[in-house]
Amino acid sequence: MSSPTGPASGLPVRMPRPRQSGRHRRPEPVAAPEGAPALVLAVPGAPSAAVRGLAEEVVSIARSELPGLEAGIGFLDGDDAEHPTLSAVVKQAAALRVERYELAKAAGREVAEPEGPAAVVVPLLAGPDHALMARIRDEVANSGAPAQLTDVLGPHPLLAEAVHVRLSEAGLARADRARLFTVATAADGIVLATVGGEEAVQAAGITGMLLAARLAVPVMAAALDQEGSVAAVAEQLRGSGSQQLALAPYLIGPELGKGLLEEAAKAANCPVSEPLGAYPAVGKLVLSQYSAALGIAPQPQGAPVH
């Protein structure tokens, strides 16, 4: 777990910008309250070095937005060695809080006894997944520590932006509708792919509407983990006039089963963009869930003070 004063080894460090003077200066970012619970990122899927790197980058983005934030990463399928389990990380957060309290008390400081959650657990999921959320809930309960579990990250306009960026990176969409240039391979219909069953498809549909407004092309959601769903949606889009489709994952990445995306792209007979990964908006939404749980609202960096 990273410390309150710096990221864990290997994480990039964002240096603070010089404070501007005058009425249009940028505000100082809100810092994490003293004694605030740790943010614990709950990572689904099979752990690996790549998945850990992605999770560390997401945490780094969150910490850069809220200085002093203590954060840890727990894996739903961890092994408590290189990839610690979620329950172990939550338990560690609670033990660390007690240790700090006892040290402060032994040093003669007047400190209040810890109360409330020792950790706020944020699932690294773009949309709802009943089975994964049930497992995360069980892991938090099994830790025996006081912790609060937040909702998933979406639907949210920032995730529509992230999908748009991933499509543009793959040459499947224009980066900016306002710019008068064309992309020869730009899709005229998007299959927004998710996992988690019908509830996940409905939630992805909300983000799909936002994406459709950005791209000015039809967008329909489909389930990667429901046989025939992607192919059926692709056929529906082609039946309504779309000829050049693209498959866009509405997924962070770790929750994506091996081979699912490739099979879906083959079934839909269309190119595919990359999952959302550690897009900056993902880290900001993780922090947003944490902040909402604590009732704090950090000022987005870059907004001028008038």
JOJOFEN-V257907 format. One line per field, one symbol per residue. burial: I if it has 9 or more other C-alpha atoms within 8 Angstrom, else O. Layout:
# JOJOFEN-V257907
burial->???
This chain:
# JOJOFEN-V257907
burial->OIIIOOIOOOIOOOOOOOOOOOOOIIIOIOIIOOOOIIIIIIIIIOIOOOIIOIIIIIIIIIIOIIIIIIIIIIIIIIOOOOIIIIIIIIIOIIOOIIOOIOOIIOOOOOOOOOOOIIIIIIIIIIIIIOOOIOIIIOIIIOIOIIIIIIOIIIIOOOIIIIIIIIIIOIIIIIOOOOOOOOIOOIIIIIIIIIIIIOIIIIIIIIIIIIIIOOIOIIIIIIIIIOOOIIIOIIIOIIOOOIOIIIIIIIIIOIIIOOOIIOOIIOOIOIOIIIIIIIIOIIIIIIIIIIIIIOOOOIOOOOOOOO
